[in-house]
Amino acid sequence: MAALMLSRHSPWRVSYVATRCLSSAPLPAQKLDGSTDTGDIKRPSQSLLVDPLKHPDYFCMNELLSIEDMFKARVHLGHKKKVRNRFMTNYIYGTRLGMDVIDLNATKPLLRRALNFTAHVAYRGGIIMFMTRRAEFIASVEKAALDVKEYAHCRYWRGGTLTNRTRFDYRLPDLVIFLQTQNFAASPHRAIIECSKFMIPTSGVVDTNCDPRLISFPVPANDDTPSSVHYLLSLYKIAIWRGKQARKLALDQMEEREKTKKVEEVQTSEKLEKTATKSVGGSGNVPDKPQKKKPTFIQKKGSK
């Protein structure tokens, strides 16, 4: 863990963000099996050097979401009613055969907000870490983190991994994504507590038996079915990818502006030199500097 954190640069810390649309960027195709066809992003005609926090949907996360896709991925399936967390009541549509059904109309805006925040963290060069404790999802979560060049922790969480950072001196993550917010003992993941102590933003999938108050950007959804987890994981991958691509384009445009500015300064200085040479007699030669006259000494009368 310490070795991983030392290999990254320290990014800005961000708060809640809004986002702007990259209209020229093609929409990556997400699949229910977790794979993502990102394609090649094109340079947009408009400038990316604007403040993305002043726009409502900077990365077009709303285009990725639809109630139909979430329903097909079984995002709406919850746990039994008797294990329901009372703070999840507002996100539950109803009960069928003793099982809670999550309201996808409530899930969609919260998922969009979580994806927007994730994209902005990636846009600002932040460190993002995926979390899970389920053995059946370890391979897919680690592959997703590797695809977007981020980190994943899918093993037993040792207490003090974040809070004892002064002993090991490593960089803390800027966002932690929990695919499951509970461990096997039906209690909150221990990393959530450590993230809250250091005010590290968290985004996580909260099922009907979870407490959404513990997560900065909760997403009411099914955290057990593979199709649901892979669907949500693919959305997080697309959000990170879009944020990093937008950052790359913005840096490229900034370099181009600096180069253009330097070229303009050189051309302006050359024009000024030519104008100065033409104004001196029209000869084009710069006059020599006047030489200082040597002082003359006058001999007084009567002096030898």
NORNOR-V903927 format. One record per residue. RES is the residue in one letter. SS is DSSP state (A for helix, B for strand, O for the rest). D_FIRST is the distance of its C-alpha to the first C-alpha in Angstrom with 2 decimals. Layout:
BEGIN
RES	SS	D_FIRST
RES	SS	D_FIRST
END
This chain:
BEGIN
M	O	0.00
A	A	3.79
A	A	5.48
L	A	5.24
M	A	6.43
L	A	8.88
S	O	10.52
R	O	12.04
H	O	15.16
S	O	15.85
P	O	17.99
W	O	20.62
R	O	20.19
V	O	22.64
S	O	24.81
Y	O	26.79
V	O	28.13
A	O	31.02
T	O	31.19
R	O	33.71
C	O	34.90
L	O	34.36
S	O	37.70
S	O	37.65
A	O	34.27
P	O	34.85
L	O	33.44
P	O	30.93
A	B	32.12
Q	B	29.94
K	O	30.54
L	O	30.22
D	O	28.38
G	O	25.35
S	O	26.31
T	B	27.03
D	B	29.61
T	O	28.65
G	O	31.39
D	O	32.00
I	O	32.13
K	O	35.28
R	O	35.83
P	O	37.45
S	O	40.76
Q	O	39.93
S	O	37.76
L	O	34.09
L	O	34.17
V	O	35.11
D	O	33.17
P	A	31.51
L	A	31.37
K	A	35.19
H	O	35.50
P	O	35.36
D	O	33.67
Y	O	32.18
F	O	30.37
C	O	32.93
M	A	30.71
N	A	33.93
E	A	35.11
L	A	32.34
L	O	33.32
S	O	36.38
I	A	37.53
E	A	38.79
D	A	35.48
M	A	33.71
F	A	36.57
K	A	36.42
A	O	32.69
R	O	33.60
V	O	31.52
H	O	34.36
L	B	34.21
G	B	33.19
H	B	33.37
K	B	36.47
K	A	38.28
K	A	38.13
V	A	34.32
R	O	34.39
N	O	32.62
R	A	35.34
F	A	33.30
M	A	33.12
T	A	36.90
N	A	37.26
Y	A	35.20
I	B	37.20
Y	B	40.21
G	B	41.91
T	B	42.06
R	B	43.38
L	O	44.11
G	O	42.04
M	B	38.88
D	B	37.60
V	B	37.64
I	B	35.34
D	O	37.19
L	A	35.92
N	A	37.84
A	A	35.59
T	A	32.42
K	A	33.22
P	A	33.18
L	A	30.01
L	A	28.25
R	A	29.64
R	A	28.40
A	A	24.83
L	A	24.97
N	A	26.53
F	A	23.85
T	A	21.13
A	A	23.25
H	A	23.75
V	A	20.10
A	A	19.77
Y	A	23.10
R	O	21.92
G	O	18.87
G	O	16.36
I	O	12.75
I	B	13.07
M	B	10.87
F	B	12.81
M	B	12.96
T	O	15.28
R	O	16.25
R	O	19.28
A	A	19.46
E	A	22.00
F	A	19.83
I	A	16.59
A	A	18.02
S	A	19.41
V	A	16.43
E	A	14.12
K	A	17.15
A	A	17.73
A	A	14.36
L	A	15.03
D	A	18.57
V	O	17.88
K	O	15.10
E	O	12.51
Y	B	9.41
A	B	9.70
H	B	8.59
C	O	11.71
R	O	11.45
Y	O	12.37
W	O	10.83
R	O	10.82
G	O	12.88
G	O	11.87
T	O	8.15
L	O	9.61
T	O	12.88
N	O	11.95
R	A	10.22
T	A	13.44
R	A	12.72
F	A	9.65
D	O	10.79
Y	O	8.28
R	O	9.59
L	O	9.92
P	O	10.80
D	O	14.57
L	B	15.14
V	B	13.81
I	B	16.06
F	B	16.91
L	O	19.05
Q	O	19.97
T	O	19.96
Q	B	21.02
N	O	19.82
F	O	22.26
A	O	24.13
A	O	25.26
S	O	23.47
P	B	21.05
H	O	17.37
R	A	15.83
A	A	13.29
I	A	16.55
I	A	17.73
E	A	14.79
C	A	15.04
S	A	18.74
K	A	18.47
F	O	16.81
M	O	19.02
I	O	16.40
P	B	18.52
T	B	18.08
S	B	20.00
G	B	20.66
V	B	23.29
V	B	25.49
D	O	28.01
T	O	31.24
N	O	29.84
C	O	26.99
D	O	27.24
P	A	26.96
R	A	27.10
L	A	23.47
I	O	22.27
S	O	22.94
F	B	24.09
P	B	25.10
V	B	26.51
P	B	29.08
A	O	28.84
N	O	28.69
D	O	25.22
D	O	26.57
T	O	28.62
P	A	26.91
S	A	29.16
S	A	28.17
V	A	24.39
H	A	24.75
Y	A	27.09
L	A	24.85
L	A	21.83
S	A	24.16
L	A	25.22
Y	A	21.76
K	A	21.31
I	A	24.70
A	A	23.99
I	A	20.92
W	A	22.98
R	A	25.95
G	A	24.14
K	A	22.78
Q	A	26.22
A	A	27.98
R	A	25.88
K	A	26.77
L	A	30.41
A	A	30.55
L	A	29.25
D	A	31.76
Q	A	34.55
M	A	33.71
E	A	33.96
E	A	37.23
R	A	38.61
E	A	37.89
K	A	39.57
T	A	42.52
K	A	42.91
K	A	43.05
V	A	45.62
E	A	47.72
E	A	47.71
V	A	48.92
Q	A	51.63
T	A	52.78
S	A	53.11
E	A	55.11
K	A	57.44
L	A	58.08
E	A	58.97
K	A	61.40
T	A	63.01
A	A	63.51
T	A	65.17
K	A	67.53
S	O	68.70
V	O	70.04
G	O	73.52
G	O	72.31
S	O	72.21
G	O	68.53
N	O	68.53
V	O	66.92
P	O	69.67
D	O	69.46
K	O	68.71
P	O	71.97
Q	O	72.74
K	O	73.55
K	O	77.25
K	O	78.26
P	O	80.00
T	O	83.83
F	O	85.77
I	O	89.31
Q	O	91.80
K	O	93.83
K	O	97.58
G	O	98.97
S	O	95.83
K	O	95.96
END
